[in-house]
Amino acid sequence: MQNNHRIIDTTLREGEQTPGVTFTLSEKMRIVDGLAAIGVAEVEVGIASPLVRDIDKLLAYCRDRHPRLPLSLWSRCHRDDITLAGRLGPDVLSLSIPVSDLHLGPRLGKDRHWARRQMSESIAMAVDAGLSVSVGFEDATRADTGFLAEMAGRAELAGAGRIRLADTVGLCSPGRISGLIATMLAAVVDCDLAVHTHNDFGMATANAVAALEAGAVWADATVLGLGERAGCARLEELVGYLRLEKGQTGLAPEHLKGLAEYVANRSARSIDPARPLIGDGIFTCETGLHLQGLQKDPVTYEPYPPEQVGAERRLLFGAKCGRRALIERIRRLGHCPDEGLINQRIATFRDRALSAKTTLTDTELLAALG
């Protein structure tokens, strides 16, 4: 995976489509501040529609506070919406057009001919308005592959600089989306490819990573994975993997937890202690073999240092603790362990922790074995 992949955060557009979730203008400003600190490459701040309030104020705030942060708006292929976007002047206008026969026919009563014409005319109108254009293919993963490739070629010829493939109902697998990206790369010359992945089968982040590995440049994400139904690729997971495992520069995972907690609070969500990258319990360990390894060298059972995501390591000693882990802990507390005594009393120590259904503090540990 090359070090040039970029994240589009769409918390303020797709994320706000989560049932029951809305953000005030001040909350949106705070979220953008957090996204800028994390280092996302683009923020999709909302929808180009007269029904969306304060979008002009949010754009003005972003330009004042974060002048180098590219901003995009999502838009239908409708003249009035594109005209409004031209007045608002985002850095990128993300036009959306359905490409599956299911969406074109039963949903809209349209056909492929309509889709070709509507997309081409909309791109031309946006380009004439001075906008950089990204085209999002809705329901791309259920579209006819030949038609999808044709639409991508037409979009590029009309002036689009980016093609975004939407796995609208989250049915793709990493292998399948990799193949789709390979097909699309053969259909365009200079267009960047992007993906918008849904999490209906729990693979949104994996699909986003697979698409990037296959040659896509951009991947969408939302804070906490907010979005329709089961949500989308999680910003926390994507940022964490790209920076901490793949060495992607320009990303700051230490800011993930603070933003995630803020969004969780404002969207009435809770964060599971075991949630990757941001959970309070992800560096807590009680198992004997792992305790022993972590005390010897944390790399044995940790994929990255806790401080890189603003976390702390917690080693717990209780009913699951092994003899060697206990001996190592006693040494680290500055005592010389009597291994024979520990062998005699370890069962009592475990029973005490088990009956209390808790772990023991260092003081209690020394008392139990003293």
Residue, then its C-alpha position, 0 to 999 in steps of 0.5 A: m500500500q502506497n503512502n498517498h491514500r486519502i480519507i474523506d470524512t462524511t460524518l456531517r453528511e452520511g453520518e447525520q443520516t443516522p436515525g435520530v442524529t442531528f448536529t447543530l452548527s456549533e457542533k459541526m464546527r467542533i467536529v470539523d476542528g477535530l477532523a482537521a487535527i486528525g488530518v483527513a484529506e477532505v471533509e464532506v460538510g453536507i448536502a447542496s440543498p436549500l433545505v439544509r440550514d447554515i451550510d454557508k455559515l459552516l463553509a465560511y467557518c471552515r475556510d476561516r479556521h482551516p483554510r488548507l482543508p478541502l471541503s466538499l458538498w454532496s449533490r443530486c444531479h439536479r440543476d437547482d442543487i448544482t446552481l446552489a453549489g456553484r454559489l456556495g463554491p466548495d472545493v469539490l462537488s460530489l455528484s451522485i447518480p444511481v447506476s444499478d438497474l434496481h435503482l434506475g428502474p423500480r426506484l426511479g422509473k428511469d433507464r441507463h440512457w437517462a443515467r448517461r445523459q443526466m450525469s454528463e449534463s450535470i458534470a458539464m453544468a458543474v464544470d461550467a460553474g467552476l467546480s471540481v467534480s467527483v461523481g458518486f455511483e450509487d449502488a455501484t456494487r450491484a450494477d452491471t460491471g460493463f455499464l459501470a465501466e462505461m459510466a466511469g469513462r463517460a464521467e472522466l471525458a465530461g470533466a470529472g476528476r474522481i469516481r466514487l463507488a458506493d457499496t450502498v447496501g454493504l454487500c461487498s467483500p474485500g476480495r470482490i471490491s478489490g476486483l471491482i477497483a481493478t476493473m475500474l482502473a482499466a476504464v479510466v485514464d487520470c481519474d482518481l478512484a474512491v469508495h464509500t463502504h457500508n457496514d451491513f455485514g461488518m466489512a466496511t473498514a476492511n472493504a475500504v482498506a482493500a480498495l485502497e490496496a487495490g489502487a483506489v486513492w480515496a476512502d470515505a469514513t465517518v466518526l464512530g461509523l455513523g450512517e444509514r442502517a449499520g453505518c459506514a467505515r469507521l474513521e477511527e479504524l481507517v486512520g489507525y490502520l493507515r497511520l499505525e500499521k502502514g505508516q501513512t503520514g499526515l494522520a494524527p491518531e492521538h486525536l481520535k479518542g477525543l473526537a469520538e467521545y465528543v460525537a458519541n456524546r452529541s449523538a447519544r451513543s456509547i463507546d464499547p470498552a473493546r472498540p478498536l482504537i478508542g475503547d477504554g479497555i483495549f490495553t487492559c489485560e488479565t490473562g496469564l500468558h499475555l501479562q507475562g509477555l507484556q511485562k517482558d516486552p509490550v510488542t509481544y501482545e500490542p500492535y502499537p503503543p497505547e500512547q499513540v492513541g491517547a490510551e494507557r496500559r492496564l495490567l490486572f492480576g486476578a483469577k486468570c493470572g499465571r505464576r510467572a506473571l505474578i513473579e514478574r509483577i512482584r519483581r517490578l514492585g521492588h520485592c524478591p519473590d519467594e517462588g516456593l511460597i507463590n506456588q503454595r499460595i497461588a490457588t488461594f490468590r486466584d480463589r480470592a479474586l474469583s470469589a470477589k469477581t475482581t482483580l487485586t491491587d498491588t497492595e492486595l497482591l502482596a498481602a495475599l502472597g506475603 
